[in-house]
Amino acid sequence: MFVSIENCSSIEQVQEQCPGAVHIEQMDGGGLVFDSSSDYDTWAGQI
């Protein structure tokens, strides 16, 4: 899931919005929120 900077202005706010997140990757304009390690590993393997 992508969280826009318009909805959350800091990584701390993203963590509050998505307390079950396994990993949050900060990106331009917001952050990518991963609910599982396998989703993150798949994404990380593609970049």
CYANA upper distance limits for C-alpha pairs under 8 A (distance plus 0.5 A):
  1 MET  CA     32 LEU  CA      6.27
  1 MET  CA     33 VAL  CA      5.67
  1 MET  CA     34 PHE  CA      7.24
  2 PHE  CA     30 GLY  CA      7.56
  2 PHE  CA     31 GLY  CA      6.21
  2 PHE  CA     32 LEU  CA      5.07
  2 PHE  CA     33 VAL  CA      6.62
  3 VAL  CA      7 ASN  CA      7.28
  3 VAL  CA      8 CYS  CA      7.54
  3 VAL  CA     14 VAL  CA      7.64
  3 VAL  CA     30 GLY  CA      5.95
  3 VAL  CA     31 GLY  CA      5.74
  3 VAL  CA     32 LEU  CA      6.81
  3 VAL  CA     33 VAL  CA      7.72
  4 SER  CA      8 CYS  CA      6.90
  4 SER  CA     29 GLY  CA      6.42
  4 SER  CA     30 GLY  CA      4.85
  4 SER  CA     31 GLY  CA      7.15
  5 ILE  CA      9 SER  CA      5.49
  5 ILE  CA     10 SER  CA      7.97
  5 ILE  CA     29 GLY  CA      5.66
  5 ILE  CA     30 GLY  CA      4.78
  5 ILE  CA     31 GLY  CA      8.06
  6 GLU  CA     29 GLY  CA      8.49
  6 GLU  CA     30 GLY  CA      8.30
  8 CYS  CA     13 GLN  CA      5.89
  8 CYS  CA     14 VAL  CA      6.32
  8 CYS  CA     30 GLY  CA      7.91
  9 SER  CA     13 GLN  CA      7.25
  9 SER  CA     30 GLY  CA      8.23
 10 SER  CA     14 VAL  CA      7.12
 11 ILE  CA     15 GLN  CA      6.80
 11 ILE  CA     26 GLN  CA      7.78
 11 ILE  CA     31 GLY  CA      8.14
 12 GLU  CA     16 GLU  CA      6.81
 13 GLN  CA     17 GLN  CA      6.65
 14 VAL  CA     18 CYS  CA      6.52
 14 VAL  CA     31 GLY  CA      8.13
 15 GLN  CA     19 PRO  CA      5.98
 15 GLN  CA     21 ALA  CA      7.81
 15 GLN  CA     24 ILE  CA      8.40
 18 CYS  CA     33 VAL  CA      8.18
 20 GLY  CA     35 ASP  CA      7.23
 21 ALA  CA     33 VAL  CA      6.71
 21 ALA  CA     34 PHE  CA      6.20
 21 ALA  CA     35 ASP  CA      5.41
 21 ALA  CA     36 SER  CA      7.93
 22 VAL  CA     33 VAL  CA      8.26
 22 VAL  CA     34 PHE  CA      6.29
 22 VAL  CA     35 ASP  CA      5.82
 22 VAL  CA     36 SER  CA      6.13
 22 VAL  CA     37 SER  CA      6.88
 23 HIS  CA     33 VAL  CA      6.65
 23 HIS  CA     34 PHE  CA      5.75
 23 HIS  CA     35 ASP  CA      7.66
 23 HIS  CA     36 SER  CA      8.17
 23 HIS  CA     37 SER  CA      7.93
 23 HIS  CA     40 TYR  CA      7.56
 24 ILE  CA     31 GLY  CA      6.98
 24 ILE  CA     32 LEU  CA      6.14
 24 ILE  CA     33 VAL  CA      5.18
 24 ILE  CA     34 PHE  CA      6.76
 25 GLU  CA     31 GLY  CA      6.02
 25 GLU  CA     32 LEU  CA      5.60
 25 GLU  CA     33 VAL  CA      7.11
 26 GLN  CA     30 GLY  CA      6.84
 26 GLN  CA     31 GLY  CA      4.90
 26 GLN  CA     32 LEU  CA      6.98
 27 MET  CA     31 GLY  CA      5.49
 27 MET  CA     32 LEU  CA      7.49
 34 PHE  CA     39 ASP  CA      6.83
 34 PHE  CA     40 TYR  CA      6.38
 35 ASP  CA     39 ASP  CA      7.67
 36 SER  CA     40 TYR  CA      7.05
 37 SER  CA     41 ASP  CA      6.55
 38 SER  CA     42 THR  CA      6.57
 39 ASP  CA     43 TRP  CA      6.75
 40 TYR  CA     44 ALA  CA      6.44
 41 ASP  CA     45 GLY  CA      6.50
 42 THR  CA     46 GLN  CA      7.12
 43 TRP  CA     47 ILE  CA      7.41
